[in-house]
Amino acid sequence: MKKNDYLLLTATAAYSFLFYQQNAGINFLLFTIVFLSILIIRNSNLIKDKKWLWGSALCLISAACIFIHSSTLSIIANIFSLILIASLSINTKTSSLFAFIFSCFSIVSSAVFMIIDAITRSQIQPTENTENKKGQKILAILLVLILSILFFIMYKSANPLFAENTKWINLDFISVEWIFFTLLGLLIAYGLFYSKSIDPIVKWENNLPLTNEINTNESNLKQYETERFAGMLLFIMLNIMLLVLNIGDITTLYFNGGLPKGVSHSDFVHNGVGVIILSISIASSLIMFLYRKQFLNLKNEKLLLAGIYFWIGQNLIMLSSTAIRNNIYVHDFNLTYKRIGVFVWLVLSAIGLFITFYTLYKKRSNWFLIRTNFAVWFTCLTLSSCVNWDKLITHYNLTNKSMFDVDYYYLFSLSDTNIPELLEITHHKNFGKLNNHLKNFTNNDYRDNNEYYNTYSYLLTEKIDDFLKHRNSNWKSFDLRENEVVNSIFNIKN
């Protein structure tokens, strides 16, 4: 048995021990630390690689966020980061896009690769190395032990007499479910630890340049001049339209300070933001097409670049105006995930425009633009997991709106992390008026002929009962926000 095999078994044991019948909490942080440590033990040179350190930072940040508030977003970010770092530990030159794809491929096909690797090992000529013989014996003993436990459990379930005669053997912590859970962990750990890559794709990617090399072939020069001329005319037209659009937005938002007459918030924000992002994506694709190659002394080159830079600047103004519209929407109504999503898409679009500008200014390639954007998206996913959005939404709505204008049905639909904020409402002097007169019915599940089921007290009690029912008090599932929720329910002062 080789060192890598021991490390694989360690990762599998950590997975089984920390996650079986547990909720998300400190177990994710501990597993992340164990897994990163295993990768470093396997290859200590990884700590010198900046890309691997970036991926490790994403893993640790997202895992720490799970320990702090255990949000769904932080769990997704941590899983994505672990998948990413697994492939980067094999080949740090791979882009984040293909590293993620390769790791997913390895996990899905881990059972097949495990069998193939086992056959390959068995075909290697045996040596007289005592270490190899010792490893093979340990592997055989582990296999016999696992199979013996499996058959013991099956016999115990099948024969009451056998169960009675062997009741002194306490293996309650072991079950068929646990065995299959552990085997699943072994497959996942194998896929992560022995991440595979698709050689033709790796070879193709490694040959992609990050900078646009100057093309000296003038055979198609006229064709590219025609394309750039058409691009120049297009961006002149786009800039004229954006100028009219931005002047109208600035006049309405900055000077009039409100919505145009006859225009709803939904029309002003949600129905427009998707089209804005789509228009930026299409225009950016055209830029990538126009600058797929670099030439010297092309006609209208400087004018085209000036038009694109001006277009990027105007789009940034348009995005900021859209953010102001969305902020007005939030101010007049309530903060929701959909409105937060608008802000997120606007920020990502702005970052994409800056990367596009940098790519053109530094004469980088389209592949540089694509791989950089994917790396930024992975980073933004992890950073966004640092915020407890359910708590933020609840706190913002309760702080910035009259308690009688808050959409409590939306707040009750969020995760259990906002229970402390919801409990605070019950101590308000006007809670009695609110309790029986909730507004903003948004969920048909709460409509009932009996008015009691639409009261604040009932909905809060139902939410607390559901939280306590599904709560796991084991230390492996511990997280700071859940501890705060429990303390607020039982009125425990920290």
PyMOL commands that set and color helices and strands:
alter all, ss='L'
color gray80, all
select helices_A, chain A and resi 3-19+26-42+44-48+50-69+72-88+96-108+110-122+130-158+160-165+176-193+199-206+221-256+265-268+270-290+301-332+337-361+366-384+389-400+408-413+416-425+431-435+444-446+451-454+456-470+475-477+480-489
alter helices_A, ss='H'
color red, helices_A
deselect
rebuild
show_as cartoon
